[in-house]
Amino acid sequence: MQAVLHEAFGAPTEALRLAETDAPPLDDHEVLVGVRATSVARGDWLMTKGLPYIARPSYGLRNPKHRIAGLDVAGVVRAVGPEVSRFRVGDEVFGWGHGTLAEYAAIPEAQLTRTPAGITHEQAAAIPTSGAAALQAVRDKAAIGQGDSVLVIGASGGVGSFAVQIAKAHGAEVTGVASTRNLDFVRALGADHVIDHTTEGIGEGGRRYRAIIDIAGNRSLSELRRALDPDGTLVIVGGSGGNITMGFGRAVRATAVSPFIGQTLSALISEPNLDDLETLARMVEAGSLAPAVGATYPLADAPRAITDVGGGGGRGKAVVAV
Ligand SMILES: NC(=O)c1ccc[n+]([C@@H]2O[C@H](COP(=O)([O-])OP(=O)(O)OC[C@H]3O[C@@H](n4cnc5c(N)ncnc54)[C@H](OP(=O)(O)O)[C@@H]3O)[C@@H](O)[C@H]2O)c1
């Protein structure tokens, strides 16, 4: 099969190469997915480069642990291991696993669910890791409820495009922060208000929010806290700066300060799980969530796709069609 091999850490165009390799062996609880689409995100770019260094124990210390790149997946079941009970050959599925930038991927049964009717493989592949991060930030960390005012910083991106829709689905009044060219896109996701971060600060006019989902940029904690209600909740999802921790210090400071102030300052470390994947699938079926597919690339261009998402500035989720 064709697969995108990741045999050393480095820039995507040097560290990744499309090559012919054996289809993966199938364990008892695994499903062989004929991959139709994979999505890529900044996390794939970081993993390709082996950054931040503190993540090396999970990526592989000297060389990548996983020889084939790719995490999110959507496709068609081609074979099932003897212990698999939920899927049959021919089912359309989506989920997450390793080695999904390939024609076939062996994925544990517990990391897949059926693809909702009416969406494409590309849309389904956009959901798993970014959708889970957004759901866990909005529902679990911020506990957004009816009528809450929520500021989503980085609203036009892979995680933000889900966070805006999920916050709306929970009844929030959503303000999305994005650059000028993405403001209409963020409104179309359902945001009630938008802030253009190229011309405006987040708390101008004394505006405060019940929750801030901070996905992009590198705003100081004091700037974020000024825009938060006295008893509001900040959820730091993304950060930038430095190859060692990549902004992790801001998240550490936020959680250290939080017990001593009225506001709740927290950092998200998301993990996809089956319950959340099924929740997201139900939201898609109910019409309250529509994955926003941005740039789409063929498998041979996966290194370029990962380079592009590493640079940021995309719109919605970047997808690789296989
Ligand atoms: N904590 C976790 O568990 C977790 C999980 C997933 C992702 N993440 C992290 O979350 C971050 C975002 O991931 P993503 O996939 O959504 O990235 P993305 O698709 O690149 O989206 C980020 C968006 O942020 C916007 N942006 C850039 N600079 C900004 C600024 N100064 N203020 C406001 N918005 C700005 C950009 O849109 P505009 O051009 O419109 O500004 C961009 O589209 C990454 O750092 C990623 O590593 C963390």
The ligand as an ORCA input file, in Angstrom:
! r2SCAN-3c Opt
* xyz 0 1
  N      -4.725     21.352     24.584
  C      -5.072     20.418     23.732
  O      -5.437     19.313     24.100
  C      -5.048     20.744     22.263
  C      -5.755     19.964     21.338
  C      -5.740     20.322     20.002
  C      -5.022     21.449     19.585
  N      -4.308     22.152     20.505
  C      -3.559     23.355     20.123
  O      -4.497     24.342     19.769
  C      -3.896     25.251     18.881
  C      -4.805     25.508     17.689
  O      -4.960     24.332     16.928
  P      -5.797     24.382     15.588
  O      -5.689     23.042     14.975
  O      -7.139     24.956     15.822
  O      -4.896     25.431     14.745
  P      -5.295     26.241     13.437
  O      -6.231     25.455     12.599
  O      -4.019     26.739     12.843
  O      -6.145     27.459     14.008
  C      -5.610     28.494     14.743
  C      -6.272     29.767     14.260
  O      -5.877     30.808     15.130
  C      -5.983     32.020     14.457
  N      -5.018     32.960     15.009
  C      -3.707     33.125     14.697
  N      -3.174     34.082     15.432
  C      -4.153     34.565     16.230
  C      -4.237     35.567     17.233
  N      -3.190     36.303     17.559
  N      -5.423     35.754     17.838
  C      -6.491     35.032     17.544
  N      -6.496     34.063     16.601
  C      -5.336     33.847     15.965
  C      -5.785     31.733     12.985
  O      -6.913     32.242     12.309
  P      -6.984     33.735     11.799
  O      -6.067     33.818     10.589
  O      -8.424     33.920     11.450
  O      -6.524     34.598     12.907
  C      -5.816     30.199     12.887
  O      -6.710     29.737     11.899
  C      -2.519     24.673     18.530
  O      -1.542     25.314     19.335
  C      -2.654     23.224     18.921
  O      -1.394     22.641     19.213
  C      -4.310     21.833     21.823
*
